[in-house]
Amino acid sequence: MEDSKEDASNEKPTSPQWTDEEFENYLRQELENDPLSKEYPELFATAPKLISKWRQRYQGNPTLWKRLFNKDRVLKEFIEASPIIDSVQRLVLDSDNILKEGEKFTILDLACGRGYLSMLLSELLPPEKVDACILIDKQWCMHNMTPEPHHISWTHIYGSCKECEDPSIPRYHDTWPIRLNTCKVNLKKSKEIHNLEKRIFQTKGPIILVAVHLCGTLSLKAVE
C-alpha cells in the first residue's frame, strides 16, 4: 500500500493516471506560495480548474498534452499574466456601459507565443461578451499553408479543423468557449500592421489589446 502511494506521488502531472481533482490540487499547491496569490486570490483559486479544462480537452492525445504542458512554463505564464487577466476580466464583466446592443469584445493577443494567455481567457470570460481571441505572432504559419518546423504548432488550437492536421484527432477549434484564431503578423513591419487593421479593426465592438511578451520597440508599436 505504501509503495502504491509513493508511486502515485512520483507521477508527473502529465500522467493520465491522475484524476482531475488530483491535478487541480497539485496546481493549487504550486500556486499558493506565489506572492501574487495574495493580490489575486480568486483568480489563483480559479486557475487550476481552467488549466484542468485543457487537460480534459487533450485527454485522448497524451503526446500533444505532454508537449503543451510543462508545469513550470505554464504556471510562470499564468503568474506573469495574472494582473492582465484580472484587468481584462473586470473590464469585460463590468461592460454594460461599454458594449452597445449586439456588440462583443475582440481580444488581440500580441506576440502571443503558443497562446497560453488567450487559452486562459477563453476558459474564463463569458462568451456572450467576447467574440474571439486573435493570437498574433510572427511565428504562426499562414492559414493557407502547411506549418513547417520553424513555425509554432497550432495543433492545440485547431486540431483536425485544419486539413493539414491528422484527421483522427478532435476538432479542438470547436471546443473553445471563446473562439481562438491564429494570425501571422510581424509587428515590426508597418505593412503587416496595416493589413491587420483592415482585417480585424473593422469588427463590430470594442477591441482589447493584451501584450504580455512585448518589449522594446514592439511595445511602442502596440501603443501606435
N, C-alpha and C positions, 0 to 999 in steps of 0.2 A: 504493500500500500504506500509506504514511504517512497519507494522507488518511483512509483507512478506519479506521485505529487512532484517529485524532483524533476522528472522528465517533462511534465507539463509546464513547470516554471521555467525550464530552459528552452522551451519552444520559442521560435521567433514570432513577432507579431504578424508576419505574413502567412503564418501557418493556418490552413483551413480547419485545423482541429479546434481552434478557439471559437467559443460562442461569441455572438455579437456583444453580449454583456461583458464577457471577459476582455474582449478587445477594447471596449469603451472604458472599462475600469483601468486598464493598462495606460491608455492615453491620458485619462484624467489624473492619474498619479504622476505622470511625467510632466503635465502642465501646471499642476497646483503649486509647484516650487518656483515658478517664474514670478518675478516681482509684478509683472503686468496683470497677473491673475487677480491681484487686489484692486486694480483700477477698473478692470472689465470682468467682474465675477460672473455675470450672466452669460456673456459671450464665451468665456473659458469653460463654463459648465456645459454649454451647448455644443462646442466644437467637437468633442468625441463622437456625438451622435451624427454630426454632419459627415465626418470622415468615415464613420461606420457605414454610411449610406454608399460611399464609394466602394467599400469592400463588398457590400451586398451586390452592387451593380456588376462587379467583375468576378463574382464568385465562381463562375464557370470557366474563367480564364486565368488560372493561377500564374502563368508566365507573365501576362500583362500586369497583373496586380503586383507581383514581385518587382517588376521593372519600375512601376509607377510609385510604389510606396516604399520610401526609405524613411524610417521613423524620424531620424534627426533632421533630414531635409524638410519633410512635410511640416513638422512641428515648428521648425525655425521659420518657414514661410508664413505659417499662421501667426506666430508671435509677432513677427515684424509687421504683418499686415493688420494686426488686431485694431490699432487706432483708426485705420482707414475703414475696416469692416464695420466698426461701431458707428462711425460718422455716416457711412452710406446707409446703414440700417435705420438710423434715427431720421435721416433725411427722407427716405422712402416711406417709412411708417407715418411720418408727420407731414404728408404731402398734399393734404386736401386743398390747401391754398395755392399749390403749385401746378398740379395736374388739372387740365381742362377736361371737359367731357370727351371720352373716347381716347384720351391720351395715356401713354405709358412711358416710363423712363427707358432709355437705351444706355447701357453702360459700356464705355470704351476702356478696355484694359490694355494700357500702353506698355510695350516691352514686357509682355506677359510671361515669356518663357513657356513652360508646359501648361500654364493656365490655372495653377492651384487657387489663386485668388478668385477668379471667376467661377471655378468649380464650387468653392465655398459659398459664394454669393448666390449661385443658382439654387443651392440646397436651403439657404437661409431666408431669402427675401420672398415676399408674396408675389406669385406670378401674375396676379391681377393688376399689379402696379409696375411690373418690369417686363418689357417685351423681349429683350435679348441682352446677352453679354457678348461683345465683339472682342475676340482675343487677337490683339495686334502685335506682331513681331516679324522682324525681317527673316527669321529662320523657318517660318512656315513655308510649305510648298504652295504654289498656285493651285487653285481649285481644279483646273482642267489638266493637271499634270499628275504624274505618279511620284510620290516622295522618294528622295534618294537619301543615302546615309547621312549627308550633312544637314538634312532638314530635321526639325523637331517632329517626332512621330505624332500623328494626330489620331491614332487608333483609339485612344481612350476617350476622345471627344466624339468621333463619328461612328466607330465600329464599321459594320458592313453597309452603312448608308453610302459609303464611298465605294464605287465599283472596283477600285484598285485594291481594296482590302479583302481579306479572306471572307467569302460569303457565309462561312459556317459560324462566324461569331455574331453576337447580337447587334442590333442597330442601336448603339449606345446614344446616338444623337437624339433619338426619340424618347429617351428615358430621363433627360434632364428636366427638372421642373421649370426652369427658365432656359430658353434656347441658348446654346453656345455655338458660335460660329468663329472660325479662324479667318484671319485676314493678313496677308503678307504685305507689310509696309516697312520701308526703311525710313525712319523718322528724320534722318539727316538729309533726305532728298526732297526738295520742295515740290517737285512734280508729283511724287507719290503722295505727299500730304494733300496736295490739291485734288488728286483723284479720289482720295479718301473722303474729302469734304463733299465732293459731288455725289459719291455713292451713299454715304452714311448720314451726313448732316442735313439731309432732306427728310429724315424720318419725322413722323408726327409725334411730337412730345419732346420734353427736355432730355438733354444728354448729360450723363455723369462721367467725368474723366477720372480714372484711377491710374496711378503710376508708381507702384512700389519700387521698381528697379531702375527708374530713370535717374541719371546723374549727369553732371557736367552740362554739355551743350544740349543733350536730349531733354533735360528739364526745361531749358529755355524754349525749345521747340514746342513743348507741351503748352507752355504759357502763351506762345504766339497763337 
